[in-house]
Amino acid sequence: MVTAGLERLDSFPYRHRVREVMSAPLEMALPSESLGQAAARMVAQGISSVVVEGPNGQPAGIVTERDVLRALAQMGPDAYSAPLSLLMSTGVATVEADAFVYVAMGRLARLGYRHLVVIDRNGCAIGMMTTRALLKLRSAETLQLGDQVVAAGDAADMDAARRELPVLAGHLLREEVGAVGAAAVISAVYCDISARAAALAEAAMLADPAWGRAPAPWCFLVLGSGGRGESLLAPDQDNAIVHAGYEADTPWFRELGRRAAEILDASGIPYCKGGVMAREEAWCHSRLGWSDQLRRWTHSTDPGALLQVDIFYDFVPVHGDPALASDLRAEATEAARGAPEFLRRMAASQADFKPPLGLFGGFVKREGRVDLKLGGLLPLVSGARVLALKLGVTATSTCDRLNASVDGGRLKETDVQTLAEAQETLMRAVLDQQIADLEKAVEPGVRVDPARWTEARANRVKQALRRIEELRLLVNDALSASG
């Protein structure tokens, strides 16, 4: 168990992404470069390593100060003229630039390394993280939850990590990270669990003579709130697969999706009640198959199909070939941008989700609780999504989508500020309730008990709901505008 470390939680690693603290630009070297040349560069730049460049900017190897000393000890002066391809360490340890700093800290600790190459979503090397740099930033112990998931051997290991999330979320709220920030951390862990489930399923398929190796490159996608980075403590599975094969290859990938779903369920992330999982025919396609699906969606008037496409447009790649996801993102965004009637139908599909406020301003309750998702968070998320697609923006988080709408001239900065405050207020109310419910062994959801609030907090929630209701008018105005 890692809960004890939370007694002195340092929130810095949970507030910041690797891209914010990495060393960049990265010092890269060709495989043919000599050790002497690389060592001279390291001295001149005051750095402790150089990354050896592979195909398409991906790291093929790394040469550190220790590698230089080891080569000199083994080869003497001849080492200076030896090419880096013979001396570099391969199997380079990496971390994604969008990962939280705590993930990098955990990976360095687990591997016992001093260097992590920072990569973008396409696997290209763009920066460096070192233990030396991290010590300069923060020296306090922290919870290495994300890397605990990456190294998990089975569903039980991942479930143990997931069970730490309510404690972590509570501490992050007390550290004033905010509910939106806490949700980003929670989502990152869920995405890590999904990625590990896909990797374990792939390994099981490879070992199974009936299935064997994948027939084509593929990518596992997380959809919905996990893709937006806005998950709280009541997860379910929303995932899909895109592959580079033929549609005839899809049964292999659906079996992978079935096994991944089984692992996720055993990890405490239950099956999606709506069937939005890669094991299902609708959510597992080749690139060509997804193109056909996009055409069906953009021409459909079925409200059920529109709800599905809402979830789809929040996808992020978590395992496999990210280039497939990038291509799908570009096509999907362009398809929506070029279909104004489709965007209007998406906006209109949310018309029935009214704020849970009565005629005289009181909360509309069911069994003593108020649903802050259907009449609050869902219209906000949907409105931001439609505005972003109207502008051709590929961002997935609600915050990034709203900010892009300011840059695109669809919203004012004051609109975004009030909407961001509304999102924080509602997500905080839901997250507080979920933590309280879990402490009482009650299954968490999105409905909250307003009796727990002070009058001031109840008024803030009501104000947040009214602000989000106003977004509907802003979205309709944006869709009616030319350009």
DRENDO-1510 file (C-alpha; in Angstrom, 1 decimal, always signed):
<recs>
REC; n; res; u; v; w
REC; 1; MET; +0.0; +0.0; +0.0 .
REC; 2; VAL; +1.2; +3.5; -0.7 .
REC; 3; THR; -1.4; +5.5; +1.2 .
REC; 4; ALA; +1.1; +6.4; +4.0 .
REC; 5; GLY; +3.1; +8.6; +1.6 .
REC; 6; LEU; +0.0; +10.8; +1.3 .
REC; 7; GLU; +0.5; +12.1; +4.8 .
REC; 8; ARG; +3.1; +14.4; +3.4 .
REC; 9; LEU; +1.9; +14.8; -0.1 .
REC; 10; ASP; +3.7; +17.4; -2.2 .
REC; 11; SER; +1.1; +18.5; -4.8 .
REC; 12; PHE; +3.7; +19.9; -7.3 .
REC; 13; PRO; +4.1; +16.6; -9.3 .
REC; 14; TYR; +0.3; +16.5; -9.6 .
REC; 15; ARG; -0.1; +20.1; -10.8 .
REC; 16; HIS; +2.5; +20.0; -13.5 .
REC; 17; ARG; +3.2; +18.1; -16.7 .
REC; 18; VAL; +6.6; +16.8; -17.9 .
REC; 19; ARG; +6.6; +19.3; -20.8 .
REC; 20; GLU; +6.7; +22.2; -18.3 .
REC; 21; VAL; +9.9; +21.0; -16.5 .
REC; 22; MET; +11.8; +19.0; -19.1 .
REC; 23; SER; +15.2; +20.1; -20.5 .
REC; 24; ALA; +14.8; +21.3; -24.1 .
REC; 25; PRO; +15.9; +21.5; -26.8 .
REC; 26; LEU; +17.3; +17.9; -26.7 .
REC; 27; GLU; +20.9; +17.3; -27.6 .
REC; 28; MET; +20.7; +14.6; -30.3 .
REC; 29; ALA; +23.5; +12.7; -32.0 .
REC; 30; LEU; +23.8; +10.5; -35.1 .
REC; 31; PRO; +24.7; +6.8; -34.6 .
REC; 32; SER; +27.9; +7.4; -36.7 .
REC; 33; GLU; +29.1; +10.2; -34.4 .
REC; 34; SER; +32.2; +9.2; -32.3 .
REC; 35; LEU; +32.2; +9.0; -28.6 .
REC; 36; GLY; +34.8; +11.7; -28.4 .
REC; 37; GLN; +32.6; +14.1; -30.3 .
REC; 38; ALA; +29.6; +13.3; -28.1 .
REC; 39; ALA; +31.6; +13.7; -24.9 .
REC; 40; ALA; +32.9; +17.1; -26.1 .
REC; 41; ARG; +29.3; +18.2; -26.7 .
REC; 42; MET; +28.3; +17.0; -23.3 .
REC; 43; VAL; +31.0; +19.1; -21.7 .
REC; 44; ALA; +30.3; +22.2; -23.9 .
REC; 45; GLN; +26.6; +22.0; -23.1 .
REC; 46; GLY; +26.9; +21.1; -19.5 .
REC; 47; ILE; +24.7; +18.1; -19.9 .
REC; 48; SER; +25.0; +14.5; -18.7 .
REC; 49; SER; +23.8; +12.6; -21.8 .
REC; 50; VAL; +23.1; +12.7; -25.5 .
REC; 51; VAL; +20.3; +10.8; -27.2 .
REC; 52; VAL; +21.2; +8.9; -30.4 .
REC; 53; GLU; +18.7; +9.6; -33.1 .
REC; 54; GLY; +16.7; +6.7; -34.8 .
REC; 55; PRO; +14.2; +6.7; -37.6 .
REC; 56; ASN; +11.7; +9.6; -37.7 .
REC; 57; GLY; +13.3; +11.3; -34.7 .
REC; 58; GLN; +12.6; +8.4; -32.3 .
REC; 59; PRO; +15.3; +7.6; -29.8 .
REC; 60; ALA; +17.5; +4.7; -30.8 .
REC; 61; GLY; +19.8; +4.8; -27.8 .
REC; 62; ILE; +21.4; +7.0; -25.2 .
REC; 63; VAL; +24.9; +7.8; -24.1 .
REC; 64; THR; +25.4; +9.1; -20.5 .
REC; 65; GLU; +28.4; +10.1; -18.5 .
REC; 66; ARG; +28.5; +6.6; -17.1 .
REC; 67; ASP; +28.6; +5.1; -20.6 .
REC; 68; VAL; +31.6; +7.4; -21.4 .
REC; 69; LEU; +33.5; +6.2; -18.3 .
REC; 70; ARG; +32.6; +2.6; -19.0 .
REC; 71; ALA; +33.9; +2.8; -22.6 .
REC; 72; LEU; +37.2; +4.4; -21.5 .
REC; 73; ALA; +37.7; +1.8; -18.8 .
REC; 74; GLN; +37.1; -1.1; -21.3 .
REC; 75; MET; +38.7; +0.3; -24.5 .
REC; 76; GLY; +41.1; +3.0; -23.3 .
REC; 77; PRO; +41.9; +5.9; -25.8 .
REC; 78; ASP; +40.4; +3.9; -28.7 .
REC; 79; ALA; +37.0; +4.5; -27.2 .
REC; 80; TYR; +37.1; +8.2; -28.4 .
REC; 81; SER; +36.9; +7.2; -32.0 .
REC; 82; ALA; +34.3; +4.4; -31.6 .
REC; 83; PRO; +30.8; +5.2; -33.1 .
REC; 84; LEU; +28.0; +5.7; -30.7 .
REC; 85; SER; +26.0; +2.9; -32.4 .
REC; 86; LEU; +28.5; +0.4; -30.7 .
REC; 87; LEU; +28.5; +2.1; -27.3 .
REC; 88; MET; +25.0; +3.4; -26.7 .
REC; 89; SER; +22.5; +1.9; -24.3 .
REC; 90; THR; +19.4; +0.7; -26.2 .
REC; 91; GLY; +15.9; +0.2; -24.8 .
REC; 92; VAL; +15.7; +3.9; -24.0 .
REC; 93; ALA; +13.4; +4.7; -21.0 .
REC; 94; THR; +10.9; +7.3; -22.0 .
REC; 95; VAL; +8.0; +9.4; -20.7 .
REC; 96; GLU; +5.4; +11.3; -22.6 .
REC; 97; ALA; +5.5; +15.1; -22.5 .
REC; 98; ASP; +1.8; +15.2; -21.5 .
REC; 99; ALA; +2.3; +12.9; -18.5 .
REC; 100; PHE; +2.2; +14.4; -15.0 .
REC; 101; VAL; +5.6; +14.9; -13.3 .
REC; 102; TYR; +4.7; +12.2; -10.7 .
REC; 103; VAL; +4.7; +9.6; -13.4 .
REC; 104; ALA; +8.3; +10.5; -14.4 .
REC; 105; MET; +9.4; +10.4; -10.7 .
REC; 106; GLY; +7.9; +7.0; -10.3 .
REC; 107; ARG; +9.5; +5.6; -13.4 .
REC; 108; LEU; +12.9; +6.9; -12.5 .
REC; 109; ALA; +12.6; +5.4; -9.1 .
REC; 110; ARG; +11.3; +2.0; -10.3 .
REC; 111; LEU; +14.0; +1.6; -13.0 .
REC; 112; GLY; +16.8; +3.0; -11.0 .
REC; 113; TYR; +17.7; +5.4; -13.9 .
REC; 114; ARG; +18.9; +8.9; -13.9 .
REC; 115; HIS; +17.6; +9.9; -17.3 .
REC; 116; LEU; +14.2; +9.7; -19.0 .
REC; 117; VAL; +13.9; +10.8; -22.7 .
REC; 118; VAL; +10.7; +12.8; -23.1 .
REC; 119; ILE; +8.7; +11.9; -26.2 .
REC; 120; ASP; +5.7; +13.4; -28.0 .
REC; 121; ARG; +2.6; +11.4; -28.9 .
REC; 122; ASN; +4.3; +10.1; -32.1 .
REC; 123; GLY; +7.3; +8.8; -30.1 .
REC; 124; CYS; +9.7; +11.5; -31.2 .
REC; 125; ALA; +12.3; +12.6; -28.7 .
REC; 126; ILE; +11.8; +16.2; -27.7 .
REC; 127; GLY; +13.4; +16.7; -24.2 .
REC; 128; MET; +15.0; +15.1; -21.2 .
REC; 129; MET; +14.1; +14.5; -17.6 .
REC; 130; THR; +16.8; +13.8; -15.0 .
REC; 131; THR; +16.9; +12.9; -11.4 .
REC; 132; ARG; +19.1; +15.9; -10.9 .
REC; 133; ALA; +16.5; +18.3; -12.3 .
REC; 134; LEU; +13.7; +16.7; -10.3 .
REC; 135; LEU; +15.7; +17.1; -7.1 .
REC; 136; LYS; +16.1; +20.8; -7.8 .
REC; 137; LEU; +12.3; +21.1; -8.3 .
REC; 138; ARG; +11.1; +19.1; -5.3 .
REC; 139; SER; +12.7; +16.8; -2.8 .
REC; 140; ALA; +9.6; +15.6; -0.9 .
REC; 141; GLU; +8.4; +12.1; -1.3 .
REC; 142; THR; +5.4; +11.6; -3.5 .
REC; 143; LEU; +3.0; +8.9; -4.5 .
REC; 144; GLN; +4.3; +7.1; -7.7 .
REC; 145; LEU; +0.8; +5.9; -8.6 .
REC; 146; GLY; +1.0; +6.2; -12.4 .
REC; 147; ASP; +4.2; +4.1; -12.8 .
REC; 148; GLN; +2.7; +1.5; -10.3 .
REC; 149; VAL; +0.1; +1.0; -13.0 .
REC; 150; VAL; +2.6; +0.8; -15.9 .
REC; 151; ALA; +4.5; -1.9; -14.1 .
REC; 152; ALA; +1.4; -3.8; -13.0 .
REC; 153; GLY; +1.5; -7.5; -13.7 .
REC; 154; ASP; -2.2; -8.2; -13.6 .
REC; 155; ALA; -5.6; -6.7; -12.9 .
REC; 156; ALA; -5.2; -7.1; -9.1 .
REC; 157; ASP; -2.1; -4.8; -9.2 .
REC; 158; MET; -4.1; -2.2; -11.2 .
REC; 159; ASP; -7.1; -2.5; -8.9 .
REC; 160; ALA; -4.8; -1.8; -5.9 .
REC; 161; ALA; -3.5; +1.4; -7.5 .
REC; 162; ARG; -7.1; +2.5; -8.5 .
REC; 163; ARG; -8.2; +2.1; -4.9 .
REC; 164; GLU; -5.8; +4.8; -3.8 .
REC; 165; LEU; -7.5; +7.4; -6.0 .
REC; 166; PRO; -10.1; +8.6; -3.5 .
REC; 167; VAL; -7.4; +9.2; -0.9 .
REC; 168; LEU; -5.2; +11.0; -3.5 .
REC; 169; ALA; -8.2; +13.1; -4.7 .
REC; 170; GLY; -9.0; +14.2; -1.2 .
REC; 171; HIS; -5.5; +15.3; -0.6 .
REC; 172; LEU; -5.3; +17.2; -3.9 .
REC; 173; LEU; -8.5; +19.1; -3.0 .
REC; 174; ARG; -7.0; +20.0; +0.4 .
REC; 175; GLU; -3.8; +21.2; -1.4 .
REC; 176; GLU; -6.0; +23.4; -3.5 .
REC; 177; VAL; -5.2; +21.7; -6.8 .
REC; 178; GLY; -8.9; +22.0; -7.6 .
REC; 179; ALA; -11.5; +19.5; -8.8 .
REC; 180; VAL; -10.6; +20.0; -12.5 .
REC; 181; GLY; -6.9; +19.4; -11.7 .
REC; 182; ALA; -7.7; +16.4; -9.6 .
REC; 183; ALA; -9.9; +15.0; -12.4 .
REC; 184; ALA; -6.9; +15.3; -14.8 .
REC; 185; VAL; -4.8; +13.2; -12.4 .
REC; 186; ILE; -7.6; +10.6; -11.9 .
REC; 187; SER; -8.1; +10.4; -15.7 .
REC; 188; ALA; -4.4; +9.9; -16.3 .
REC; 189; VAL; -4.4; +6.9; -14.0 .
REC; 190; TYR; -7.5; +5.5; -15.7 .
REC; 191; CYS; -5.8; +5.9; -19.1 .
REC; 192; ASP; -2.7; +4.2; -17.7 .
REC; 193; ILE; -4.9; +1.3; -16.5 .
REC; 194; SER; -6.5; +1.1; -19.9 .
REC; 195; ALA; -3.1; +1.1; -21.7 .
REC; 196; ARG; -1.8; -1.6; -19.4 .
REC; 197; ALA; -5.0; -3.7; -19.9 .
REC; 198; ALA; -4.5; -3.4; -23.7 .
REC; 199; ALA; -0.8; -4.4; -23.4 .
REC; 200; LEU; -1.6; -7.4; -21.2 .
REC; 201; ALA; -4.4; -8.5; -23.6 .
REC; 202; GLU; -2.0; -8.2; -26.5 .
REC; 203; ALA; +0.6; -10.4; -24.7 .
REC; 204; ALA; -2.0; -13.0; -24.0 .
REC; 205; MET; -3.1; -13.0; -27.6 .
REC; 206; LEU; +0.5; -13.5; -28.7 .
REC; 207; ALA; +0.9; -16.4; -26.4 .
REC; 208; ASP; -2.3; -18.0; -27.6 .
REC; 209; PRO; -1.7; -20.3; -30.7 .
REC; 210; ALA; -5.3; -19.6; -31.8 .
REC; 211; TRP; -4.6; -15.9; -32.3 .
REC; 212; GLY; -0.9; -15.0; -32.3 .
REC; 213; ARG; +0.5; -11.7; -33.4 .
REC; 214; ALA; -1.6; -8.7; -34.5 .
REC; 215; PRO; -2.3; -8.8; -38.3 .
REC; 216; ALA; -1.6; -5.1; -38.6 .
REC; 217; PRO; -0.6; -2.0; -36.5 .
REC; 218; TRP; -3.3; -0.8; -34.1 .
REC; 219; CYS; -4.1; +1.7; -31.4 .
REC; 220; PHE; -6.3; +1.5; -28.3 .
REC; 221; LEU; -8.3; +4.6; -27.7 .
REC; 222; VAL; -10.0; +5.9; -24.5 .
REC; 223; LEU; -13.1; +7.9; -25.1 .
REC; 224; GLY; -15.5; +10.1; -23.1 .
REC; 225; SER; -14.4; +11.7; -19.8 .
REC; 226; GLY; -11.2; +9.8; -19.7 .
REC; 227; GLY; -10.2; +11.2; -23.1 .
REC; 228; ARG; -11.1; +14.7; -22.0 .
REC; 229; GLY; -9.1; +14.3; -18.7 .
REC; 230; GLU; -12.2; +14.9; -16.7 .
REC; 231; SER; -13.0; +11.6; -15.0 .
REC; 232; LEU; -14.0; +11.5; -11.4 .
REC; 233; LEU; -14.4; +8.5; -9.1 .
REC; 234; ALA; -17.2; +6.6; -10.8 .
REC; 235; PRO; -15.5; +5.2; -13.9 .
REC; 236; ASP; -16.8; +2.9; -16.6 .
REC; 237; GLN; -15.2; +1.7; -19.8 .
REC; 238; ASP; -15.4; +3.9; -22.9 .
REC; 239; ASN; -12.8; +2.6; -25.4 .
REC; 240; ALA; -12.3; +1.7; -29.1 .
REC; 241; ILE; -9.7; +0.3; -31.5 .
REC; 242; VAL; -8.4; +1.6; -34.8 .
REC; 243; HIS; -6.2; -0.7; -36.9 .
REC; 244; ALA; -4.3; -0.5; -40.2 .
REC; 245; GLY; -5.5; -3.8; -41.5 .
REC; 246; TYR; -8.6; -4.9; -43.5 .
REC; 247; GLU; -12.0; -5.2; -42.1 .
REC; 248; ALA; -11.5; -8.9; -42.3 .
REC; 249; ASP; -8.8; -8.5; -39.7 .
REC; 250; THR; -11.3; -7.0; -37.2 .
REC; 251; PRO; -12.2; -10.2; -35.4 .
REC; 252; TRP; -8.6; -10.4; -34.0 .
REC; 253; PHE; -8.9; -6.8; -32.7 .
REC; 254; ARG; -12.4; -7.4; -31.2 .
REC; 255; GLU; -11.0; -10.4; -29.3 .
REC; 256; LEU; -8.2; -8.1; -28.0 .
REC; 257; GLY; -10.9; -5.6; -27.0 .
REC; 258; ARG; -12.8; -8.4; -25.2 .
REC; 259; ARG; -9.8; -9.5; -23.2 .
REC; 260; ALA; -8.9; -5.9; -22.4 .
REC; 261; ALA; -12.5; -5.2; -21.2 .
REC; 262; GLU; -12.3; -8.3; -19.0 .
REC; 263; ILE; -9.0; -7.0; -17.4 .
REC; 264; LEU; -10.4; -3.5; -16.9 .
REC; 265; ASP; -13.5; -4.9; -15.2 .
REC; 266; ALA; -11.3; -6.9; -12.9 .
REC; 267; SER; -9.3; -3.8; -12.3 .
REC; 268; GLY; -12.4; -1.9; -11.0 .
REC; 269; ILE; -13.3; -0.1; -14.2 .
REC; 270; PRO; -16.7; -1.8; -15.0 .
REC; 271; TYR; -18.1; -2.7; -18.4 .
REC; 272; CYS; -19.8; +0.2; -20.2 .
REC; 273; LYS; -23.6; -0.2; -19.9 .
REC; 274; GLY; -24.0; +1.4; -23.3 .
REC; 275; GLY; -21.6; -1.1; -24.9 .
REC; 276; VAL; -19.0; +1.6; -25.9 .
REC; 277; MET; -16.1; -0.9; -25.9 .
REC; 278; ALA; -13.6; -2.1; -28.4 .
REC; 279; ARG; -15.0; -5.6; -28.1 .
REC; 280; GLU; -18.2; -4.4; -29.9 .
REC; 281; GLU; -18.5; -4.2; -33.6 .
REC; 282; ALA; -19.4; -0.5; -33.6 .
REC; 283; TRP; -16.2; +0.4; -31.8 .
REC; 284; CYS; -13.5; -1.6; -33.5 .
REC; 285; HIS; -12.7; -0.7; -37.1 .
REC; 286; SER; -9.9; -0.4; -39.7 .
REC; 287; ARG; -9.0; +3.1; -40.7 .
REC; 288; LEU; -11.3; +2.6; -43.8 .
REC; 289; GLY; -14.0; +1.2; -41.5 .
REC; 290; TRP; -13.8; +4.3; -39.3 .
REC; 291; SER; -14.1; +6.5; -42.3 .
REC; 292; ASP; -17.4; +4.7; -43.2 .
REC; 293; GLN; -18.5; +5.1; -39.6 .
REC; 294; LEU; -17.8; +8.9; -39.7 .
REC; 295; ARG; -19.9; +9.2; -42.8 .
REC; 296; ARG; -22.8; +7.4; -41.2 .
REC; 297; TRP; -22.6; +9.6; -38.1 .
REC; 298; THR; -22.4; +12.9; -39.9 .
REC; 299; HIS; -25.5; +12.1; -42.0 .
REC; 300; SER; -27.5; +10.5; -39.2 .
REC; 301; THR; -30.5; +12.1; -37.5 .
REC; 302; ASP; -30.7; +9.3; -34.9 .
REC; 303; PRO; -30.4; +10.9; -31.4 .
REC; 304; GLY; -28.7; +7.7; -30.1 .
REC; 305; ALA; -26.1; +7.9; -32.8 .
REC; 306; LEU; -25.4; +11.5; -31.9 .
REC; 307; LEU; -24.8; +10.5; -28.2 .
REC; 308; GLN; -22.3; +7.9; -29.4 .
REC; 309; VAL; -20.4; +10.4; -31.6 .
REC; 310; ASP; -20.2; +12.8; -28.7 .
REC; 311; ILE; -18.2; +10.2; -26.8 .
REC; 312; PHE; -16.1; +9.3; -29.8 .
REC; 313; TYR; -14.8; +12.9; -30.4 .
REC; 314; ASP; -13.2; +12.9; -27.0 .
REC; 315; PHE; -10.8; +10.0; -27.8 .
REC; 316; VAL; -7.1; +9.9; -26.9 .
REC; 317; PRO; -4.6; +7.2; -27.9 .
REC; 318; VAL; -3.2; +5.2; -24.9 .
REC; 319; HIS; -1.5; +2.2; -26.4 .
REC; 320; GLY; -0.3; +1.1; -29.8 .
REC; 321; ASP; +0.5; +3.2; -32.9 .
REC; 322; PRO; -0.4; +6.8; -32.2 .
REC; 323; ALA; -0.1; +7.8; -35.8 .
REC; 324; LEU; -3.3; +5.9; -36.5 .
REC; 325; ALA; -5.1; +8.0; -33.9 .
REC; 326; SER; -3.6; +11.2; -35.3 .
REC; 327; ASP; -4.9; +10.4; -38.8 .
REC; 328; LEU; -8.3; +9.4; -37.4 .
REC; 329; ARG; -8.4; +12.7; -35.4 .
REC; 330; ALA; -7.6; +14.8; -38.4 .
REC; 331; GLU; -10.3; +13.1; -40.6 .
REC; 332; ALA; -12.9; +13.1; -37.8 .
REC; 333; THR; -12.4; +16.8; -37.1 .
REC; 334; GLU; -12.5; +17.8; -40.7 .
REC; 335; ALA; -15.7; +15.7; -41.3 .
REC; 336; ALA; -17.5; +17.5; -38.5 .
REC; 337; ARG; -16.2; +20.9; -39.5 .
REC; 338; GLY; -17.5; +20.4; -43.0 .
REC; 339; ALA; -21.0; +19.3; -41.8 .
REC; 340; PRO; -22.8; +22.3; -40.3 .
REC; 341; GLU; -26.1; +20.4; -40.1 .
REC; 342; PHE; -24.4; +17.7; -38.2 .
REC; 343; LEU; -23.0; +20.2; -35.7 .
REC; 344; ARG; -26.5; +21.8; -35.3 .
REC; 345; ARG; -28.0; +18.3; -34.6 .
REC; 346; MET; -25.3; +17.7; -32.0 .
REC; 347; ALA; -26.1; +21.0; -30.3 .
REC; 348; ALA; -29.9; +20.3; -30.5 .
REC; 349; SER; -29.5; +16.9; -29.0 .
REC; 350; GLN; -28.7; +18.5; -25.6 .
REC; 351; ALA; -31.8; +20.6; -25.6 .
REC; 352; ASP; -33.6; +18.3; -23.2 .
REC; 353; PHE; -30.9; +18.4; -20.5 .
REC; 354; LYS; -32.2; +21.3; -18.4 .
REC; 355; PRO; -30.5; +22.5; -15.2 .
REC; 356; PRO; -32.0; +20.8; -12.1 .
REC; 357; LEU; -33.6; +23.9; -10.8 .
REC; 358; GLY; -37.3; +24.4; -10.1 .
REC; 359; LEU; -39.6; +27.2; -11.0 .
REC; 360; PHE; -38.8; +29.1; -7.8 .
REC; 361; GLY; -35.1; +28.4; -7.9 .
REC; 362; GLY; -34.9; +25.4; -5.7 .
REC; 363; PHE; -33.1; +22.2; -6.6 .
REC; 364; VAL; -35.0; +19.4; -8.4 .
REC; 365; LYS; -34.2; +16.3; -6.4 .
REC; 366; ARG; -34.6; +12.6; -6.9 .
REC; 367; GLU; -34.4; +10.5; -3.8 .
REC; 368; GLY; -33.0; +13.5; -2.0 .
REC; 369; ARG; -30.2; +14.1; -4.5 .
REC; 370; VAL; -29.5; +16.4; -7.4 .
REC; 371; ASP; -28.0; +15.2; -10.8 .
REC; 372; LEU; -25.3; +17.6; -11.6 .
REC; 373; LYS; -24.3; +15.8; -14.8 .
REC; 374; LEU; -27.3; +15.7; -17.0 .
REC; 375; GLY; -28.3; +19.4; -16.4 .
REC; 376; GLY; -24.9; +20.8; -15.8 .
REC; 377; LEU; -21.6; +19.2; -16.7 .
REC; 378; LEU; -23.0; +17.4; -19.8 .
REC; 379; PRO; -24.3; +20.5; -21.5 .
REC; 380; LEU; -21.1; +22.3; -20.7 .
REC; 381; VAL; -18.9; +19.5; -22.2 .
REC; 382; SER; -21.2; +19.2; -25.2 .
REC; 383; GLY; -21.3; +22.9; -25.9 .
REC; 384; ALA; -17.5; +23.2; -25.8 .
REC; 385; ARG; -17.1; +20.2; -28.0 .
REC; 386; VAL; -19.4; +21.6; -30.7 .
REC; 387; LEU; -17.7; +25.0; -30.7 .
REC; 388; ALA; -14.3; +23.3; -31.0 .
REC; 389; LEU; -15.4; +21.1; -33.9 .
REC; 390; LYS; -16.9; +24.2; -35.6 .
REC; 391; LEU; -13.5; +25.7; -35.6 .
REC; 392; GLY; -11.6; +22.5; -36.5 .
REC; 393; VAL; -9.9; +22.4; -33.1 .
REC; 394; THR; -8.5; +18.9; -32.2 .
REC; 395; ALA; -8.2; +19.6; -28.4 .
REC; 396; THR; -10.2; +17.2; -26.1 .
REC; 397; SER; -10.4; +18.9; -22.7 .
REC; 398; THR; -13.3; +21.2; -22.1 .
REC; 399; CYS; -11.0; +23.9; -20.9 .
REC; 400; ASP; -8.8; +23.8; -24.0 .
REC; 401; ARG; -11.9; +23.7; -26.2 .
REC; 402; LEU; -13.3; +26.8; -24.5 .
REC; 403; ASN; -10.0; +28.7; -24.8 .
REC; 404; ALA; -9.8; +27.8; -28.5 .
REC; 405; SER; -13.2; +29.3; -28.9 .
REC; 406; VAL; -11.9; +32.6; -27.6 .
REC; 407; ASP; -9.0; +32.4; -30.1 .
REC; 408; GLY; -11.5; +31.6; -32.8 .
REC; 409; GLY; -13.7; +34.5; -32.0 .
REC; 410; ARG; -16.7; +32.5; -30.8 .
REC; 411; LEU; -16.6; +33.3; -27.1 .
REC; 412; LYS; -15.3; +36.2; -25.0 .
REC; 413; GLU; -12.6; +35.7; -22.3 .
REC; 414; THR; -15.2; +36.6; -19.7 .
REC; 415; ASP; -17.5; +33.8; -21.0 .
REC; 416; VAL; -14.7; +31.3; -20.7 .
REC; 417; GLN; -13.8; +32.4; -17.2 .
REC; 418; THR; -17.3; +32.1; -15.9 .
REC; 419; LEU; -17.8; +28.7; -17.5 .
REC; 420; ALA; -14.5; +27.5; -16.1 .
REC; 421; GLU; -15.6; +28.6; -12.7 .
REC; 422; ALA; -18.9; +26.8; -13.2 .
REC; 423; GLN; -17.2; +23.6; -14.2 .
REC; 424; GLU; -14.9; +23.7; -11.2 .
REC; 425; THR; -17.9; +24.3; -8.9 .
REC; 426; LEU; -19.9; +21.4; -10.2 .
REC; 427; MET; -17.0; +19.0; -10.4 .
REC; 428; ARG; -16.0; +19.9; -6.9 .
REC; 429; ALA; -19.5; +19.2; -5.6 .
REC; 430; VAL; -19.6; +15.8; -7.3 .
REC; 431; LEU; -16.1; +14.8; -6.3 .
REC; 432; ASP; -16.7; +15.8; -2.6 .
REC; 433; GLN; -19.9; +13.7; -2.7 .
REC; 434; GLN; -18.1; +10.7; -4.2 .
REC; 435; ILE; -15.3; +10.8; -1.6 .
REC; 436; ALA; -17.9; +11.0; +1.2 .
REC; 437; ASP; -19.9; +8.1; -0.3 .
REC; 438; LEU; -16.8; +5.9; -0.7 .
REC; 439; GLU; -15.9; +6.5; +2.9 .
REC; 440; LYS; -19.3; +5.1; +3.8 .
REC; 441; ALA; -19.0; +2.2; +1.3 .
REC; 442; VAL; -21.7; +3.7; -0.9 .
REC; 443; GLU; -21.2; +3.3; -4.6 .
REC; 444; PRO; -20.3; +6.8; -6.1 .
REC; 445; GLY; -22.2; +8.5; -8.8 .
REC; 446; VAL; -23.0; +11.9; -10.2 .
REC; 447; ARG; -25.9; +12.8; -7.9 .
REC; 448; VAL; -25.2; +14.9; -4.8 .
REC; 449; ASP; -27.0; +15.6; -1.6 .
REC; 450; PRO; -27.5; +19.4; -1.3 .
REC; 451; ALA; -28.3; +19.0; +2.4 .
REC; 452; ARG; -24.5; +18.7; +2.9 .
REC; 453; TRP; -23.9; +22.2; +1.6 .
REC; 454; THR; -23.9; +25.6; +3.3 .
REC; 455; GLU; -26.3; +28.2; +1.9 .
REC; 456; ALA; -23.4; +30.0; +0.2 .
REC; 457; ARG; -22.2; +26.8; -1.6 .
REC; 458; ALA; -25.7; +25.9; -2.7 .
REC; 459; ASN; -26.0; +29.4; -4.2 .
REC; 460; ARG; -22.7; +28.9; -6.0 .
REC; 461; VAL; -23.9; +25.6; -7.5 .
REC; 462; LYS; -27.2; +27.3; -8.7 .
REC; 463; GLN; -25.2; +30.1; -10.2 .
REC; 464; ALA; -23.0; +27.6; -12.0 .
REC; 465; LEU; -26.0; +25.8; -13.4 .
REC; 466; ARG; -27.5; +29.0; -14.8 .
REC; 467; ARG; -24.2; +30.0; -16.4 .
REC; 468; ILE; -24.0; +26.7; -18.2 .
REC; 469; GLU; -27.6; +27.1; -19.4 .
REC; 470; GLU; -26.5; +30.4; -21.0 .
REC; 471; LEU; -23.8; +28.5; -23.0 .
REC; 472; ARG; -26.6; +26.9; -25.1 .
REC; 473; LEU; -27.4; +30.4; -26.5 .
REC; 474; LEU; -23.8; +31.1; -27.2 .
REC; 475; VAL; -23.4; +27.8; -29.0 .
REC; 476; ASN; -26.5; +28.5; -31.1 .
REC; 477; ASP; -25.2; +32.0; -32.0 .
REC; 478; ALA; -21.8; +30.5; -33.0 .
REC; 479; LEU; -23.4; +27.9; -35.2 .
REC; 480; SER; -25.6; +30.5; -36.9 .
REC; 481; ALA; -22.7; +32.8; -37.6 .
REC; 482; SER; -21.0; +32.6; -41.0 .
REC; 483; GLY; -17.4; +31.3; -41.3 .
</recs>
